C-alpha cells in the first residue's frame, strides 16, 4: 500500500503541471520606419506579428499609444484600428495583425511616433474583470506633410500672389493700350 502511494506521488510529481505553464508576448518587427509621407484621410495598413513564446494559451489585445517626451509628435490612439484587435494564441503560436491608421484632415505636419502594443490579457478580455499582463510594443514612425499656406480666402498663398501679379499686368496692359500714351527709349548716342 505504501509503495502504491509513493508510485502515485512520483507520477504526479513527474508529470507536467499546468501551474508551471507560462504565456508570454513578443512582436515583430521591432520598428516600422521608411513609410512615404502620410496624406490626410488616406488609410495606411502595415502588418505586425504577435507571438506567444510561452507554453500556455493566452488572450491578447492590440492598441496604439503615444510616446511623449520624444522629438516626434505624439499620435492620437483613435487614428488606429487593428484586425484582429483581440485574439487567442496557443503556446508557441503567432498571429499576423493588420494595423490600419488614418491621419485626419487638419493634422499638423511633422514627424510622428506611435507605439503599436500587444498586451497579454489575464482573464476574459471582454469582461470588466480582465487584467492586463505583460506588454510589448513596436515603434511606428511616419510623417505628415505640412499643409500649403493659405490666404484668408482658402486659396494657397503662392497661387493668390501669382493670380494678383497676372491680373495687375493684364489691367496695366489694357490701360496702356487705351490711354494712347507711348513710351520711347533713346540712347544718348542717338541724340543729335
Backbone torsions as a table, in degrees:
resi	resn	phi	psi	omega
1	UNK	NA	-42.9	178.8
2	UNK	-64.4	-39.8	179.9
3	UNK	-65.7	-32.8	176.5
4	UNK	-68.4	-37.7	179.4
5	UNK	-67.5	-40.5	178.3
6	UNK	-66.8	-41.4	178.1
7	UNK	-62.4	-41.7	178.8
8	UNK	-64.7	-41.2	179.5
9	UNK	-64.8	-41.6	178.0
10	UNK	-65.9	-37.3	178.7
11	UNK	-63.9	-45.6	179.5
12	UNK	-65.9	-44.1	-178.4
13	UNK	-67.0	-31.9	-177.8
14	UNK	-84.3	-14.6	-178.2
15	UNK	-86.6	149.3	178.8
16	UNK	-61.9	140.8	-178.1
17	UNK	-107.5	140.1	176.0
18	UNK	-70.3	-21.4	177.3
19	UNK	-67.0	-25.4	179.9
20	UNK	-89.8	-10.7	179.4
21	UNK	-68.6	142.7	-178.4
22	UNK	-131.2	151.1	172.9
23	UNK	-114.7	151.8	178.0
24	UNK	-141.5	-173.3	179.2
25	UNK	-148.4	136.5	176.0
26	UNK	-139.8	158.8	-179.9
27	UNK	-143.7	141.4	177.0
28	UNK	-130.7	144.0	-5.8
29	UNK	-76.8	170.6	179.2
30	UNK	-76.7	-18.4	-178.1
31	UNK	-156.1	140.2	175.6
32	UNK	-120.7	117.2	-178.7
33	UNK	-143.5	172.9	176.5
34	UNK	83.8	14.2	176.9
35	UNK	-71.9	148.2	174.9
36	UNK	-65.5	160.9	178.4
37	UNK	-53.4	138.5	-174.8
38	UNK	-92.1	119.6	177.7
39	UNK	-83.6	147.8	180.0
40	UNK	-59.9	144.0	176.6
41	UNK	60.3	23.4	177.4
42	UNK	-115.2	108.9	-178.8
43	UNK	-64.4	135.8	177.5
44	UNK	-120.2	134.6	179.4
45	UNK	-122.6	130.9	173.3
46	UNK	-127.8	161.8	-178.4
47	UNK	-116.9	142.3	170.2
48	UNK	-127.3	158.9	177.8
49	UNK	-118.3	123.8	177.8
50	UNK	-100.2	132.8	-178.1
51	UNK	-120.0	148.6	170.5
52	UNK	-110.1	96.8	-178.4
53	UNK	-77.8	-1.9	-179.3
54	UNK	-83.7	-169.0	-178.6
55	UNK	-107.6	-13.1	-177.9
56	UNK	-105.6	153.4	174.6
57	UNK	-68.2	151.4	-179.8
58	UNK	-154.2	161.1	175.5
59	UNK	-101.7	147.4	-178.6
60	UNK	-134.5	151.0	172.4
61	UNK	-133.7	149.7	-177.7
62	UNK	-108.6	145.8	173.7
63	UNK	-157.9	164.1	177.0
64	UNK	-115.7	139.0	-178.8
65	UNK	-134.0	147.3	173.1
66	UNK	-77.3	157.5	174.6
67	UNK	-121.6	98.1	-177.0
68	UNK	-78.0	158.2	178.6
69	UNK	86.7	4.1	178.1
70	UNK	-101.1	161.0	178.9
71	UNK	-66.7	-23.2	179.1
72	UNK	-76.5	156.5	177.4
73	UNK	-74.3	146.9	178.4
74	UNK	-80.0	148.3	178.9
75	UNK	-87.1	170.7	169.9
76	UNK	-104.7	125.1	-178.7
77	UNK	-56.1	-28.1	-178.7
78	UNK	-68.6	-12.1	176.5
79	UNK	-71.1	-16.2	-168.8
80	UNK	-110.0	143.6	172.7
81	UNK	-136.3	155.8	-175.8
82	UNK	-132.5	142.7	176.7
83	UNK	-134.7	106.0	-5.1
84	UNK	-80.2	155.9	179.0
85	UNK	-90.2	-30.8	178.0
86	UNK	-133.7	134.9	-177.5
87	UNK	-158.8	166.1	177.8
88	UNK	-109.2	146.3	174.1
89	UNK	-134.5	132.2	171.2
90	UNK	-71.6	162.9	176.6
91	UNK	-57.5	132.2	179.3
92	UNK	81.4	-1.5	-176.9
93	UNK	-91.8	166.1	179.3
94	UNK	-136.4	156.2	-180.0
95	UNK	-138.3	126.0	172.8
96	UNK	-79.5	134.4	180.0
97	UNK	-121.5	129.0	176.0
98	UNK	-87.2	121.8	179.2
99	UNK	-105.0	113.9	-179.8
100	UNK	-114.8	129.6	177.0
101	UNK	-134.0	148.7	-179.6
102	UNK	-133.1	123.5	178.0
103	UNK	-88.0	123.7	-177.7
104	UNK	-72.0	156.0	176.8
105	UNK	-58.7	140.2	-179.8
106	UNK	91.8	0.8	177.9
107	UNK	-69.2	137.4	179.1
108	UNK	-59.7	139.7	175.1
109	UNK	-71.1	150.1	178.3
110	UNK	146.7	-174.2	179.5
111	UNK	-94.4	135.5	-177.2
112	UNK	-121.0	155.6	176.8
113	UNK	-137.2	127.5	175.9
114	UNK	-122.8	146.7	170.2
115	UNK	-100.2	114.0	175.4
116	UNK	-90.0	112.4	-167.6
117	UNK	-112.9	135.7	170.6
118	UNK	-110.0	124.0	-178.5
119	UNK	-115.0	138.7	172.6
120	UNK	-78.3	128.6	-178.4
121	UNK	-111.0	125.4	178.8
122	UNK	-96.5	125.5	-174.2
123	UNK	94.9	-167.6	-180.0
124	UNK	-83.5	122.9	-177.6
125	UNK	-59.6	-30.2	-175.6
126	UNK	-82.1	-7.3	-177.0
127	UNK	-102.3	160.3	179.4
128	UNK	-74.2	-12.5	179.7
129	UNK	-85.3	0.2	-178.6
130	UNK	-70.9	143.6	176.9
131	UNK	-120.1	146.7	179.5
132	UNK	-88.9	133.3	176.7
133	UNK	-103.4	-139.9	-178.8
134	UNK	-60.1	152.5	178.0
135	UNK	-141.5	153.1	176.5
136	UNK	-142.0	149.2	-176.1
137	UNK	-136.4	155.3	170.2
138	UNK	-113.6	144.1	178.1
139	UNK	-84.8	130.6	177.8
140	UNK	-115.9	113.3	179.7
141	UNK	-102.4	136.1	173.4
142	UNK	-154.9	163.4	178.6
143	UNK	-126.2	151.5	177.6
144	UNK	-118.2	124.2	179.7
145	UNK	-66.3	149.4	176.9
146	UNK	-70.4	141.9	177.5
147	UNK	-71.1	143.7	177.7
148	UNK	-61.9	144.4	178.5
149	UNK	-63.8	141.4	-179.2
150	UNK	-122.1	148.6	173.0
151	UNK	-78.7	178.3	-178.6
152	UNK	-64.7	-19.0	179.8
153	UNK	-84.5	-6.0	-179.2
154	UNK	92.6	-3.8	177.7
155	UNK	-86.4	135.3	177.9
156	UNK	-52.7	139.1	-174.2
157	UNK	-55.8	-45.8	179.8
158	UNK	-58.7	-41.7	179.3
159	UNK	-67.4	-40.6	179.5
160	UNK	-62.8	-40.9	178.8
161	UNK	-65.3	-44.7	-179.8
162	UNK	-60.9	-43.9	179.5
163	UNK	-63.9	-40.7	179.9
164	UNK	-64.3	-40.7	179.4
165	UNK	-65.8	-45.0	-179.9
166	UNK	-63.3	-43.1	-179.8
167	UNK	-64.0	-41.6	179.3
168	UNK	-63.3	-44.2	178.1
169	UNK	-62.5	-42.8	-178.9
170	UNK	-64.7	-45.0	179.4
171	UNK	-64.4	-42.8	178.5
172	UNK	-60.1	-42.6	179.8
173	UNK	-63.6	-44.7	179.8
174	UNK	-62.2	-45.9	179.7
175	UNK	-63.7	-40.2	178.4
176	UNK	-60.8	-45.7	-177.9
177	UNK	-65.7	-36.5	-176.9
178	UNK	-82.8	-21.8	-174.0
179	UNK	-76.4	-23.3	-178.1
180	UNK	79.2	-2.0	178.4
181	UNK	-77.0	132.1	178.0
182	UNK	-121.3	139.1	177.7
183	UNK	-106.5	141.9	174.4
184	UNK	-136.0	147.3	-179.1
185	UNK	-119.3	129.1	177.0
186	UNK	-125.9	147.0	176.8
187	UNK	-88.8	154.4	-178.6
188	UNK	-65.0	-27.7	179.7
189	UNK	-74.6	-18.1	178.6
190	UNK	-85.9	-8.4	-178.5
191	UNK	-79.9	144.3	178.3
192	UNK	-75.9	NA	NA
